[in-house]
Amino acid sequence: MATETLTTMTGEEMIALSKKHTLFEWSAQSKVDPIPVAHAKGIYFYTPEGKRFIDFNSQLMCVNIGHGDERVIRAIQEQVATLAYANPFMATEPRARLGAKLAAIAPGDIDVFFFTNGGAEANENAIKLARLATGRHKILARYRSYHGATAGSMMLTGDPRRWASEPGMPGVVHVLDPYHGIARGWDTAEESLGMLEEVIELEGAHTIAAFILESVTGTNGVLVPPDGYMQGVRDVCTKHGIFMICDEVMAGFGRTGEWFAIDHWKVVPDIITMAKGLTSAYVQLGAVGMRRAIADQFKDKVFYGGLTYNSHPVACAAALATIDVYEQDNLLENARAMGSVMRLHLDDLARKHPSVGAARSIGLFGLVELVRDRAKKTPLAPFNGTSEEMAALGKFFRQEGLYTFVRWNTFFTNPPLCITEPQLREAFDIIDRGLEITDRAVS
Ligand SMILES: Cc1ncc(COP(=O)(O)O)c(C=O)c1O
């Protein structure tokens, strides 16, 4: 790829200058230790010095089709040359085609889309739509969730990333998830739905506009809901006139083996949000999809929302090309097939390594929870914290050329959906060796 020749800096120079003049997110700046990245292809990326990494997290769970796909690159180049920008009051061909394409693949009668720059803005606009359409104010969200870092989405977010921004937008009520951490485990769907009903009663159903939830929770643990939970949430929301908003920013676009994770439970939310895999992050784009009946409300009522880069032609063209790649290369089928292979690898790890407390996956969305005591399931790092052993595991992965997300007592297995069986084996060989480090901590 031509990109190899474009890098003129060494890795050290990239790091030094980036650290001097740019701020790294979610970090105390003296602690950041970035990997310098020069170019990428398929499931691999490379430093300027040529060190190769397996991208076992698809960067930020977003490069779903893999790196450097010529078809998407060409579509972006052609769109920039034809029409790089038109403002959101204009109609363009990529905007028109992408709206129609998403209507064809989105669940049920979700038919109308509003385009944003990413996931957080998609969620901002989803709650705006829900509030305008219902005339109600409160939003229910779950504790084990991440919905983005803009002001409103940060308040929807249930995990500790929210704390530093409080107090923020009023009206968000957090509810508990069916999952309570590795030591306490799972509620049944009925128990969890009962708790949800109780919160709705206590808050007043007529005050609640929407319940936003990740169809499969991402950074907070690849939490696949128990069967019946999503169907039950749908029923509870319908009963009370509360919009069900599914955040598919991470779980959408083939990650779980379906276009959208909610498709596994054949549930149609009122609103769906997406980003990441929509363009595989080749350029920025998010979207809010809504059922026809909601869109119809804005025929006469004003939709009070806007963005300079709404329906950006280059981003829409990139999304169309990316969706073509999913279809041409059968990436949903591959995610299902390779997801089964990954499941076997995860089961092997659980059998072999005493530090593996749980290994969850759906399609190519996977996570391992590590423990220091298998009977009590004491996590290997505390809630919102780290430990020497988790840090050592992260260091080992990096040294061995495996990039993935290591968070609290967990690490992720989220490769691009184009991964092959030998490539999965290569990655799991490294993981298998790495877990010898964490096994030594088990009492
Ligand atoms: C489930 C979910 N929602 C929303 C977001 C926010 O998306 P963005 O970072 O594009 O604003 C993320 C980002 O990781 C996410 O995982």
The ligand as an SDF file (V2000), in Angstrom:
LIG
                    3D

 16 16  0  0  0  0  0  0  0  0999 V2000
  -22.0310    1.7090   22.8830 C   0  0  0  0  0  0  0  0  0  0  0  0
  -21.3890    3.0130   22.5470 C   0  0  0  0  0  0  0  0  0  0  0  0
  -22.1480    4.1040   22.4020 N   0  0  0  0  0  0  0  0  0  0  0  0
  -21.6310    5.3020   22.0920 C   0  0  0  0  0  0  0  0  0  0  0  0
  -20.2750    5.4640   21.9310 C   0  0  0  0  0  0  0  0  0  0  0  0
  -19.7090    6.8080   21.5980 C   0  0  0  0  0  0  0  0  0  0  0  0
  -19.3250    6.8550   20.2670 O   0  0  0  0  0  0  0  0  0  0  0  0
  -18.2830    7.9780   19.7780 P   0  0  0  0  0  0  0  0  0  0  0  0
  -17.0060    7.7270   20.4870 O   0  0  0  0  0  0  0  0  0  0  0  0
  -18.2330    7.7560   18.2900 O   0  0  0  0  0  0  0  0  0  0  0  0
  -18.8790    9.3040   20.1250 O   0  0  0  0  0  0  0  0  0  0  0  0
  -19.4390    4.3470   22.0620 C   0  0  0  0  0  0  0  0  0  0  0  0
  -17.9800    4.4880   21.8980 C   0  0  0  0  0  0  0  0  0  0  0  0
  -17.2090    3.6390   22.2110 O   0  0  0  0  0  0  0  0  0  0  0  0
  -20.0070    3.1010   22.3870 C   0  0  0  0  0  0  0  0  0  0  0  0
  -19.2560    2.0080   22.5470 O   0  0  0  0  0  0  0  0  0  0  0  0
  1  2  1  0
  2  3  1  0
  2 15  2  0
  3  4  2  0
  4  5  1  0
  5  6  1  0
  5 12  2  0
  6  7  1  0
  7  8  1  0
  8  9  2  0
  8 10  1  0
  8 11  1  0
 12 13  1  0
 12 15  1  0
 13 14  2  0
 15 16  1  0
M  END
$$$$
